[in-house]
Every structure is written in C-alpha cells, then in structure tokens.
Amino acid sequence: MFCEVSAHTDKLPALWLWIFRLHMGIVYFYGGIAKFDHDWLNGLATRKLMGEGNRGTFLEPLMQYEWVPYIYAWSGMLFDLLIPFLMLWKPTRNLAFFAVIIFHTNNNFVFSIGVFPMLALMLTLIYYDAGFPRKIVPNKIKKWVSGEYRKRLLERNQAISASHSQTRPLFLAFLGIYILIQLLVPFRHLTYPGWTTWHEEGHDFAWRMMLRQKTSRMTFNVTHPVTGEQRYADPRGLPKFSSA
C-alpha cells in the first residue's frame, strides 16, 4: 500500500486514494440506504420530483405513465447501493461509469441542485487506477508538464530526500476514529423521534438526497407605528398606508 519516496517521485501512498474512494462510496451507498423509505419505494417521491422537474420538457408525457415513477425509484436506489462496488471491480468499471454519466447528467438538467451532479461525476473517476489520467493525456503534454515540474523543483531546491513512508500507530488510530465517525454520523437521525423526512432533524450529512421537495410561501404584514393600520408588504416594493 505504501511506496518509497525518492528525490523526485510522481507517487503517493495509496492510502490517500482509498480515503477519497471511501468518501465517494459513503455518499453513494448511504444515499441508497436512505431510499429505503416508504414514499420513495412506492414512487410517491419520484412522481413528485420527476413530474415537476420534467415539466415543459419532451419527457413530460412519459411522466404520465404509472410505472415510470417506480422505475426511477428502484433504479435510483439500486444505482446508489451498487455503483461504488461496480466501480471498484474492473470488469464492470467502464459500464458502471457510463451509468454514472447518464445518472448525473440527467440530475443536472432536471433538478436545481447546483454543482453537485457534475462534481460527483468528476470525483467518481477516482475509482479508476491511479495512472488513469496519464493514459488520456497526449505524450507531448505529459513530457512538457514533467519537464516544467522538474525545473521548478531544481530552482526551488524542493527535492525530497530518499526515505521510506511509514504509518505510525497513532495516525492509524486517528484514521480509524475518523472513518468510524463518517460511517456512524449518517445514522444519527435514528436517535430523533418522528419522521426525519418531515422534521429534518439529522438530515444534514446523512446523504438523504432527493427524498422530499418542499415549497414554502411567505407573506409579510407590517403595522403602521402611529395609526396601527396593517398592510400586506410586497417584497418588491414598500407598503402604502393611508394618510393619518
């Protein structure tokens, strides 16, 4: 797992790569566990989410079929549960990543969830071998970048002396506690009474994604400090009171 560090190296301990893979695996797998939800498995959540998300698109007629929300619900749950393991297994890796592209691209255009779909898509690439980026970059670019990097090392005298990477027991203990926290925190919502999807206690950092959609409406009423007259306040302008 650990590699030797020389005066110039393009390698790092594999431990750091696996930590990132673990984090992405938690996002996917715990997102799948969260979908063992009554509303999700019965297609209620996907019927609402996909119906509104595809409104006005060419997919809107498809949302009218009764079976479509169930397909979205169950395929989404199985995708989240299985994708980390399919990405780790070389025979299924390319096919799994193709599914990742479809999944996140669809989410990016259908739902307003910011940068998350594209970020998750790019981060899923860490399941490929460590040398994967080198294989897709032209040789001329790789040689130029390597040459520039080595020049800067010489100029700044930042060469690393030869040594052997070792992991201290204290660090391993800290890492074990860190991983345990990452595995347990998403389940903390089970310690709160009631339905988490409704009251949202323990919802953050639990990867309970796309389980609900809430629409809020708010009105502002202001009272004149002298006359006591009340008026509805339009957020786009100031309320108009009658003269005292």
FENZI-V202687 format. One record per backbone hydrogen bond with DSSP energy under -1.0 kcal/mol. NH is the residue of the N-H (numbers start at 1). CO is the residue of the C=O. If there is no record, write none. Layout:
NH,CO / NH,CO
//
This chain:
5,163 / 14,1 / 16,13 / 18,14 / 19,15 / 20,16 / 21,17 / 22,18 / 23,19 / 24,20 / 25,21 / 26,22 / 27,23 / 28,24 / 29,25 / 30,26 / 31,27 / 32,28 / 33,29 / 34,30 / 36,33 / 37,35 / 41,37 / 42,38 / 43,40 / 44,39 / 45,39 / 47,43 / 48,44 / 49,45 / 50,46 / 51,47 / 52,48 / 53,49 / 54,50 / 57,54 / 60,57 / 63,59 / 64,61 / 65,62 / 71,67 / 72,68 / 73,69 / 74,70 / 75,71 / 76,72 / 77,73 / 78,74 / 79,75 / 80,76 / 81,77 / 82,78 / 83,79 / 86,82 / 87,83 / 88,84 / 89,85 / 92,89 / 96,92 / 97,93 / 98,94 / 99,95 / 100,96 / 101,97 / 102,98 / 103,99 / 104,100 / 105,101 / 106,102 / 107,103 / 108,104 / 109,105 / 110,106 / 111,107 / 113,111 / 116,113 / 119,115 / 120,116 / 121,117 / 122,118 / 123,119 / 124,120 / 125,122 / 126,123 / 127,124 / 128,125 / 132,129 / 135,131 / 142,138 / 143,139 / 144,140 / 145,141 / 146,142 / 147,143 / 148,144 / 149,145 / 150,146 / 151,147 / 152,148 / 153,149 / 154,150 / 155,151 / 156,152 / 158,153 / 160,7 / 163,5 / 172,168 / 173,169 / 174,170 / 175,171 / 176,172 / 177,173 / 178,174 / 179,175 / 180,176 / 181,177 / 182,178 / 183,179 / 184,180 / 185,181 / 187,184 / 188,185 / 190,187 / 191,188 / 192,189 / 198,195 / 199,195 / 200,196 / 203,200 / 206,203 / 209,207 / 222,231 / 224,229 / 228,224 / 231,222 / 233,220 / 237,234
//
